[in-house]
Amino acid sequence: MPGLRWTVFCRVIDNLGDAGVCWRLAADLAARGQRVRLVIDDPAPLAFMAPAGAAGVEVLPWPGAADVGDVVVEAFGCDPPAAFVQAMAACARPPAWINLEYLSAEPYVERSHGLPSPQRNGLTKWFFYPGFTPRTGGLLREPGLLAARGAFDRPAWLAAQALRVAPGERLVSLFCYANPALPALLAALAREPTLVLVTRGVGSEHDAALAHPPPGLRVQRLPWLTQAGYDHLLWACDLNVVRGEDSLVRALWAGAPFLWQAYPQHDGAHAAKLEALLAQAGAGPDVAGLWRAWNGLTGGAAAPWPGLPPLAPWGDAVRRWRAARLAQPDLADALLAFAAARAGSG
C-alpha cells in the first residue's frame, strides 16, 4: 500500500498501557512503509520501551506540528489540539480522522466499529475498534511475530538475563495492578516449586507479599524491559499474569497459559469486560473461576480461592484461541485499508 503520512496523538494516563499501544502501532505502521509522527504528552515511557526508536517514526511533544498529513489517529479519544483540528478542516483534501478505541470483547464493539461521527466543522471522525472477531479492527500483530516466537531459544534468553531456573521449577511472570488477591495467588503457586519474575510497574502495595513469599516460591524483580524484551519474557514463562490491554494481546500471541486482570473500575464495568473476554476465549470453568477470583468477582476476600488449573490443557486452549485470531487481519493491516479508503474524504 502506498505510504501515507500519519499523525498519532497519545495522552499518557498510566505511563505504560497507552504509550505502549501507541508505540507498537506507530512502529508497526512504519515497518509497513508508512511515515508516522507520534505526538505524545509524556514520552518518558519510550525511553525503556523503545530506546532505539524505530525507522520511520518521529516522536514529537504535544501539541505536535502544524502539518496535517493524510491520516490522523487520536488514541482512546484523547482529542487532537484545537489548532490542529482547525488545520484539518481547512485542508482541500482533509485527512482521514480516526478515533482508535480501547480493546474489548463486548458486543458493542462490533456494532460501533467503523461508524462515522460527523463534526460541526464539516469533518468526519471515524470510530475504529480493535477486537477479537472479523467484524472488528483486529489485534496488533507485527509481521513475523509468530515466526520469531517459534524460533525463540528459551535457555539462551534465560542465560542472557542471568536467570537461574532450578530443575522442576515453574516460571511465572507477574504484571498486575493493585490486587488484594495476590497473597492467595502466590500461595496457590507455591504448591509447586515456582520462580516468579516481577516486572516493573507492579506497585509498592505488593512489596510485603513479594518480600516474604510462601515456602516453595522464589521471587525475582526485573529491570525495565523493552517491548521486545517483555515479549521474550512472556515466551519464556510457563504462566503469565498480565493486566490491561497491551500485555493481554502479547500474552495471547505468546501462546502460554495466562491470567488477566482488567483495569478495575469503581462502577464495576470491568466485570462485563472480563466476562465477554472469557466467552471469546472459550475458557473452561476452572480457568474462568480463577480469572474471576483474581479480578475480585467471586464474593470478596472471604471466598475460597480456586485451585490453579493444570497448565497443559490451559495452554492448549490459549493456542486454539490464538489460531482463530491469526485467521483474521491484524490491526495495522485493517487500519491501513480503512484509512486509505477515507483519506481526503473529510
C-alpha atoms as one frame of an Amber mdcrd trajectory, in Angstrom:
protein
   0.000   0.000   0.000   1.399   3.481  -0.855   2.991   5.243   2.065   0.720
   7.713   3.816   1.640  10.429   6.314   0.219   9.519   9.713  -0.078  11.560
  12.897  -0.872   9.537  16.020  -1.913  11.514  19.112  -1.410   9.931  22.525
  -2.077  11.200  26.042  -0.392   9.026  28.664  -2.592   8.043  31.602  -0.741
   5.288  33.468   2.712   5.671  31.855   2.594   2.196  30.338  -0.525   0.996
  28.529  -1.462   3.993  26.395   2.121   4.705  25.400   2.752   1.003  24.784
  -0.153   0.547  22.384   0.599   3.781  20.514   4.281   2.984  20.126   3.602
  -0.544  18.878   1.111   0.842  16.356   3.442   3.613  15.166   6.391   1.237
  14.758   4.228  -1.378  13.016   2.856   1.151  10.525   6.346   2.492   9.803
   7.657  -1.027   9.213   4.986  -1.349   6.511   6.238   1.704   4.637   4.184
   4.422   6.316   5.551   7.744   7.595   4.469   8.234  11.190   4.629  11.053
  13.702   3.771  10.107  17.275   2.644  13.160  19.238   2.756  12.231  22.920
   2.331  14.364  26.026   4.749  12.246  28.081   7.450  10.465  26.064   9.278
   9.201  29.177   7.993   5.587  28.886   9.505   5.313  25.415  12.976   5.580
  26.954  12.679   1.995  28.226  10.045   0.611  25.850  11.900   1.546  22.677
  15.274   3.136  23.499  16.494   2.702  19.909  13.380   4.252  18.379  12.140
   2.917  15.049  12.914   3.835  11.456  10.095   5.893  10.000   8.720   7.084
  13.358   9.204  10.671  14.532   8.311  11.411  18.154   7.022  14.928  18.822
   5.985  16.596  22.089   2.374  17.656  22.453   0.832  19.556  20.580   2.994
  18.437  17.649   3.497  20.102  14.274   1.011  22.083  12.175   1.394  19.864
   9.093  -1.715  17.671   8.911  -0.763  14.772   6.632  -3.062  12.044   5.310
  -4.294  10.214   8.424  -4.885  11.451  11.965  -5.302   8.877  14.722  -6.445
  10.016  18.143  -5.779   7.173  20.518  -8.516   6.423  23.029 -10.478   9.615
  22.409  -7.656  11.924  23.504  -8.792  14.801  21.190  -6.130  16.424  18.978
  -5.197  20.036  19.790  -7.826  22.558  18.685  -5.426  24.344  16.328  -4.602
  21.051  14.637  -8.302  20.254  14.136  -8.777  23.710  12.598  -5.916  22.991
  10.206  -7.567  19.690   9.292 -10.837  21.453   8.475  -9.002  23.959   6.271
  -7.493  21.250   4.044  -8.768  20.927   0.490  -8.431  17.173   0.956  -8.970
  16.553   4.661  -7.143  13.668   6.314  -8.872  10.522   7.487  -9.638  11.227
  11.154  -9.796   8.042  13.217 -10.553   7.536  16.891  -8.715   4.347  17.876
 -10.752   2.983  20.770  -9.884   0.719  23.691  -9.829  -3.033  23.214 -12.826
  -5.041  24.395 -14.612  -8.283  23.532 -18.006  -6.837  24.454 -20.815  -6.930
  21.827 -20.956  -3.157  21.362 -17.545  -3.278  19.649 -18.907  -4.996  16.539
 -21.876  -2.596  16.447 -19.702   0.504  16.757 -16.660  -0.385  14.678 -16.339
   1.770  11.560 -19.179   4.159  12.398 -18.855   7.811  11.337 -19.214  10.767
  13.679 -19.928  13.973  11.662 -18.356  17.038  13.267 -19.679  20.603  13.347
 -16.690  21.822  11.324 -17.666  19.585   8.390 -15.141  16.830   9.107 -15.994
  13.227   9.904 -14.379  11.299  12.706 -14.456   7.515  12.350 -14.568   5.031
  15.208 -12.105   2.170  14.880 -12.338  -0.623  17.432  -9.679  -3.287  17.964
 -11.220  -6.634  18.709 -11.268 -10.399  18.581 -13.715 -11.047  15.711 -13.711
 -10.420  11.937 -16.254  -7.609  12.384 -13.730  -5.551  14.377 -10.351  -3.977
  13.639  -8.337  -6.950  14.875  -5.299  -7.005  17.162  -1.817  -5.524  16.910
   0.433  -8.206  15.449   3.662  -7.421  13.657   4.602  -9.436  10.546   6.914
 -12.258  11.536   5.917 -12.199  15.208   4.755 -15.816  15.324   7.806 -16.975
  13.384  10.027 -15.240  15.936   8.007 -16.864  18.700   8.587 -20.283  17.158
  12.337 -19.700  16.858  12.721 -18.396  20.418  15.595 -20.015  22.358  14.396
 -20.092  25.963  17.621 -21.389  27.590  19.729 -18.815  25.753  17.381 -15.986
  26.787  17.372 -17.075  30.421  21.164 -17.247  30.433  21.420 -13.779  28.866
  19.232 -12.403  31.667  21.281 -14.236  34.325  18.110 -16.057  35.412  18.671
 -19.423  37.050  15.692 -21.752  36.991  16.046 -24.744  39.315  15.240 -28.229
  37.948  11.468 -28.758  38.012  10.785 -25.120  38.848   7.864 -23.388  37.136
   8.485 -19.918  35.673   5.752 -17.283  36.101   5.733 -13.625  35.057   3.801
 -11.095  37.143   2.466  -7.756  35.864  -0.609  -6.565  37.752  -2.480  -3.618
  39.203  -3.049  -3.320  42.947  -4.742  -6.608  43.830  -5.661  -7.882  47.301
  -5.772 -11.414  45.885  -2.014 -11.532  45.257  -1.155 -13.414  48.517  -3.750
 -16.077  47.620  -2.304 -16.433  44.128   1.241 -16.730  45.495   0.095 -19.401
  47.947  -1.511 -21.365  45.101   1.638 -21.093  43.003   3.806 -22.217  45.922
   2.198 -25.665  45.894   4.787 -26.474  43.226   8.338 -25.053  43.003   7.916
 -21.700  41.251  10.070 -18.727  40.322   8.005 -15.529  39.939   9.558 -12.833
  37.746   8.100  -9.466  38.744   8.101  -6.716  36.133   8.490  -3.037  36.860
   5.093  -1.396  37.127   3.921  -3.691  39.925   3.262  -1.166  42.687   4.642
  -0.860  46.186   1.345  -2.081  47.669   2.618  -5.578  46.862   6.042  -5.168
  48.474   5.174  -7.092  51.641   3.698 -10.103  49.839   6.607 -10.284  47.395
   9.275  -9.746  50.053   8.007 -12.675  52.136   6.796 -15.328  49.683   5.470
 -18.657  50.955   7.842 -21.645  51.051   8.308 -23.225  47.649   8.178 -19.924
  45.811  11.040 -17.637  44.810  10.629 -14.018  43.671  12.964 -12.045  41.437
  12.343  -8.482  40.339  13.237  -7.496  36.790  14.556  -4.195  35.419  12.530
  -2.142  32.964  12.093  -4.161  29.777  11.868  -3.029  26.193   8.714  -4.077
  24.377  10.669  -6.833  22.627  12.148  -7.850  25.978   8.682  -8.127  27.500
   7.591 -10.352  24.613  10.583 -12.580  25.296   9.678 -12.764  28.983   6.174
 -13.960  28.076   7.605 -16.517  25.657   9.937 -17.871  28.328   7.349 -18.367
  31.077   5.046 -21.278  31.815   2.317 -18.939  33.097   1.896 -15.211  32.545
  -0.035 -12.879  34.829  -0.885  -9.788  32.772  -3.003  -6.668  33.008  -4.795
  -4.144  30.815  -4.717  -4.108  27.025  -1.203  -4.316  25.592   0.068  -7.186
  27.739  -3.190  -9.107  27.200  -2.596  -9.171  23.445   1.069 -10.052  23.842
   0.182 -12.895  26.200  -2.255 -14.263  23.627   0.422 -14.261  20.926   2.848
 -15.918  23.361   0.513 -18.921  23.454   1.174 -19.855  27.095  -1.446 -20.008
  29.860  -2.207 -16.525  31.164  -4.219 -14.875  33.900  -5.631 -11.455  33.033
  -6.529  -8.554  35.292  -8.920  -5.969  33.888  -8.390  -2.341  34.830 -10.533
  -2.019  37.986 -13.391   0.487  37.610 -15.365   1.858  40.522 -18.706   1.214
  38.793 -17.880  -2.445  38.196 -17.807  -2.093  34.400 -14.698  -4.271  34.283
 -16.843  -7.287  35.212 -18.694  -7.190  31.872 -15.380  -6.741  30.055 -13.957
  -9.790  31.813 -16.979 -11.991  31.105 -17.002 -11.025  27.433 -13.335 -11.935
  27.120 -13.858 -15.276  28.867 -16.664 -16.082  26.436 -14.483 -15.137  23.482
 -11.625 -17.274  24.777 -13.798 -20.338  25.303 -12.293 -20.718  28.773 -13.255
 -23.768  30.805 -14.887 -23.379  34.231 -11.621 -23.833  36.140  -9.826 -21.079
  34.216 -12.887 -18.831  34.292 -13.182 -19.276  38.059  -9.545 -18.311  38.566
  -9.900 -15.205  36.352 -12.982 -14.106  38.315 -11.257 -14.650  41.648  -8.171
 -12.724  40.515 -10.445  -9.833  39.488 -12.363  -9.824  42.765 -15.616 -11.074
  41.243 -16.273 -14.137  43.412 -17.560 -12.707  46.677 -14.545 -10.897  48.102
 -11.585 -11.946  50.215 -13.656 -14.419  52.252 -14.499 -16.512  49.184 -12.463
 -19.721  48.805  -9.576 -19.386  46.375  -9.898 -21.728  43.369  -7.149 -24.171
  42.588  -4.653 -23.424  39.834  -5.822 -25.245  36.664  -3.416 -27.724  35.031
  -1.173 -25.757  32.699  -1.068 -28.195  29.760  -4.780 -28.107  28.795  -4.910
 -24.425  29.686  -2.102 -23.733  27.219  -3.830 -25.830  24.538  -6.950 -23.673
  24.938  -4.928 -20.457  24.621  -3.291 -21.703  21.432  -6.660 -22.625  19.916
  -7.870 -19.111  20.680  -4.688 -17.692  19.165  -5.093 -19.752  15.986  -8.574
 -18.353  15.437  -7.279 -14.789  15.811  -4.463 -15.444  13.346  -7.088 -16.163
  10.689  -8.229 -12.516  10.649  -6.310  -9.387   9.540  -4.139  -7.730  12.140
  -4.925  -4.238  13.375  -2.334  -2.378  11.295  -3.482  -4.065   8.066  -7.116
  -3.304   8.845  -6.296   0.280   9.800  -4.281   0.820   6.617  -7.175  -0.302
   4.432  -9.696   1.696   6.467  -7.638   4.889   6.329  -6.745   4.614   2.642
 -10.434   4.372   1.750 -11.227   7.553   3.687  -8.185   9.824   3.284  -9.233
  13.029   1.528 -12.948  12.356   2.006 -13.392  14.669   5.009
